[in-house]
Amino acid sequence: MEFTKYQKLGSYHWKMYDDPNTKYRRHADRVKDWVEEKTVLDVGCGDGKITDMLGAIGIDDDREGIKLALEKHVPCMVGDAYNIEFGDNSFDAVFMGDVLEHMEFPKKCLKEARRVLRKYLYVVTPIPGMQNDPFHYFEPTSEELKELVEKQGFVLEGEILVVPRDKRLYGKFKKV
């Protein structure tokens, strides 16, 4: 499925963040406060707004998103979530914000993320049925998300945070 939002909307995450009253602004600020590790890979970084806020390195297969991120001087590159071009244990954490629901093979993506991280996987997905996005392959419930990620060699830290106002689920998983 071809993702076309950046071709149509440009650096839309940066624009949404500029408005202090958007759910995206609340989401991005929540992620910035949540992810504490110093070396972070943002898988599915898009136009790079959260990547920039985290001081992370980003990868995305959307060339237009990467082009837009590079214009903002965000360290990122075109990359494949199923075959990440970094060595084993290269990052303290991997962040996947609004990514898994876009993956045709989420298990493969999670296994590859596990390979390149040392400690934590941060996952954000939409609450099922609240976004009606044609680019989503699936939208897991919090229980389905926990089961999916844990079966790939992680354990949930605490609980999955459900934020109905922002239509998102947040889960922090430790590599085991």
C-alpha positions as CSV (number, residue, x, y, z in Angstrom):
1,M,0.0,0.0,0.0
2,E,1.6,3.3,-1.1
3,F,1.6,6.0,1.6
4,T,0.9,9.4,-0.1
5,K,0.3,11.8,2.8
6,Y,3.6,13.6,2.4
7,Q,3.2,14.2,-1.3
8,K,-0.3,15.7,-0.6
9,L,0.3,17.5,2.7
10,G,4.1,18.2,2.9
11,S,5.6,18.5,6.4
12,Y,2.2,18.2,8.1
13,H,3.5,17.0,11.5
14,W,5.6,20.1,11.8
15,K,2.6,22.3,10.9
16,M,0.3,20.4,13.4
17,Y,2.9,20.8,16.2
18,D,2.9,24.5,15.7
19,D,-0.8,24.7,17.0
20,P,-0.7,24.1,20.8
21,N,-4.3,22.8,20.7
22,T,-3.8,19.8,18.4
23,K,-3.9,16.1,19.5
24,Y,-0.6,15.8,17.6
25,R,1.1,18.4,19.8
26,R,-0.1,16.6,22.9
27,H,1.1,13.3,21.4
28,A,4.5,14.6,20.4
29,D,5.1,16.2,23.8
30,R,4.0,13.0,25.6
31,V,6.5,11.0,23.5
32,K,9.3,13.5,24.2
33,D,8.8,13.2,27.9
34,W,8.3,9.4,27.7
35,V,11.4,8.2,25.8
36,E,14.4,8.7,28.0
37,E,17.2,6.8,26.3
38,K,20.0,8.7,24.6
39,T,20.5,6.6,21.4
40,V,17.1,6.1,19.7
41,L,16.1,4.9,16.3
42,D,12.8,6.2,15.1
43,V,11.4,3.6,12.7
44,G,8.9,5.2,10.4
45,C,10.1,8.7,11.1
46,G,8.1,10.4,8.3
47,D,8.8,14.1,8.1
48,G,11.0,13.9,11.3
49,K,9.2,16.1,13.8
50,I,9.3,13.5,16.7
51,T,12.7,12.3,15.5
52,D,14.0,15.8,16.0
53,M,12.4,16.2,19.4
54,L,14.0,13.0,20.6
55,G,17.4,13.7,19.2
56,A,17.0,10.4,17.4
57,I,18.0,9.0,14.1
58,G,15.1,8.2,11.8
59,I,14.4,5.8,9.0
60,D,11.4,5.6,6.7
61,D,10.7,4.0,3.3
62,D,8.8,7.1,2.2
63,R,11.3,9.1,0.2
64,E,9.2,12.3,0.3
65,G,8.9,12.2,4.1
66,I,12.7,11.7,4.3
67,K,13.3,14.6,1.9
68,L,11.1,16.8,4.1
69,A,12.9,15.7,7.2
70,L,16.3,16.4,5.7
71,E,15.2,19.9,4.7
72,K,14.6,20.4,8.5
73,H,18.1,19.0,9.2
74,V,16.8,15.9,10.9
75,P,19.3,13.0,10.9
76,C,17.5,10.3,8.9
77,M,17.6,8.1,5.8
78,V,15.5,6.0,3.6
79,G,15.3,2.7,5.2
80,D,13.3,-0.5,5.4
81,A,11.7,-1.5,8.7
82,Y,11.9,-5.2,7.7
83,N,15.7,-4.9,7.1
84,I,17.2,-2.2,9.2
85,E,20.7,-1.3,8.1
86,F,22.2,-0.9,11.5
87,G,24.1,-3.6,13.4
88,D,22.8,-5.7,16.3
89,N,22.3,-3.7,19.6
90,S,23.1,-0.4,18.0
91,F,20.5,1.7,19.9
92,D,19.3,1.9,23.5
93,A,15.7,2.2,22.2
94,V,13.6,2.0,19.2
95,F,10.5,4.2,18.8
96,M,7.7,3.1,16.5
97,G,5.0,5.9,16.6
98,D,2.0,5.2,14.5
99,V,3.9,2.6,12.5
100,L,2.8,-1.0,13.2
101,E,-0.7,-0.4,11.9
102,H,0.9,0.5,8.5
103,M,3.0,-2.7,8.4
104,E,1.8,-5.7,6.3
105,F,4.1,-7.9,8.3
106,P,4.3,-6.4,11.8
107,K,6.0,-9.5,13.4
108,K,8.9,-9.1,10.9
109,C,9.2,-5.4,11.7
110,L,9.2,-6.1,15.5
111,K,11.9,-8.8,15.2
112,E,14.1,-6.5,13.2
113,A,13.6,-3.7,15.8
114,R,14.5,-6.2,18.6
115,R,17.7,-7.0,16.8
116,V,19.0,-3.4,16.6
117,L,18.0,-2.3,20.2
118,R,19.6,-3.0,23.5
119,K,16.9,-2.1,26.0
120,Y,13.4,-0.7,25.1
121,L,10.8,-0.6,22.3
122,Y,8.3,2.2,22.5
123,V,5.2,1.6,20.4
124,V,2.3,3.9,19.7
125,T,-0.8,2.8,17.7
126,P,-4.2,4.2,17.2
127,I,-7.1,3.0,19.3
128,P,-9.0,0.6,17.0
129,G,-11.8,2.1,15.0
130,M,-11.1,5.7,16.0
131,Q,-9.2,7.0,12.9
132,N,-10.7,5.3,9.8
133,D,-7.3,5.5,8.0
134,P,-7.2,3.8,4.6
135,F,-3.4,3.3,5.1
136,H,-3.9,0.9,8.1
137,Y,-3.5,-2.9,7.7
138,F,-4.8,-3.5,11.2
139,E,-5.4,-1.6,14.5
140,P,-4.7,-3.8,17.5
141,T,-6.5,-3.5,20.9
142,S,-4.2,-3.0,23.9
143,E,-4.4,-6.7,24.6
144,E,-3.6,-7.6,21.0
145,L,-0.7,-5.2,20.9
146,K,0.7,-6.6,24.1
147,E,0.4,-10.2,22.8
148,L,1.9,-9.3,19.4
149,V,5.0,-7.5,20.8
150,E,5.6,-9.9,23.6
151,K,5.6,-12.9,21.2
152,Q,8.6,-11.2,19.5
153,G,10.8,-11.3,22.6
154,F,9.7,-8.3,24.7
155,V,7.9,-7.9,28.0
156,L,5.5,-5.0,28.7
157,E,6.8,-2.5,31.3
158,G,3.8,-1.4,33.4
159,E,0.5,-1.0,31.5
160,I,-0.4,0.1,28.1
161,L,-1.6,3.7,28.3
162,V,-4.9,4.4,26.6
163,V,-5.5,8.0,25.7
164,P,-9.0,8.3,24.2
165,R,-8.7,12.1,23.7
166,D,-5.8,11.6,21.4
167,K,-7.0,8.2,20.0
168,R,-3.8,6.4,20.8
169,L,-2.3,3.5,22.7
170,Y,1.2,3.8,24.2
171,G,3.3,0.7,25.2
172,K,6.9,0.5,26.5
173,F,8.4,-3.0,26.1
174,K,11.7,-4.3,27.5
175,K,13.8,-6.6,25.3
176,V,14.2,-10.0,27.0
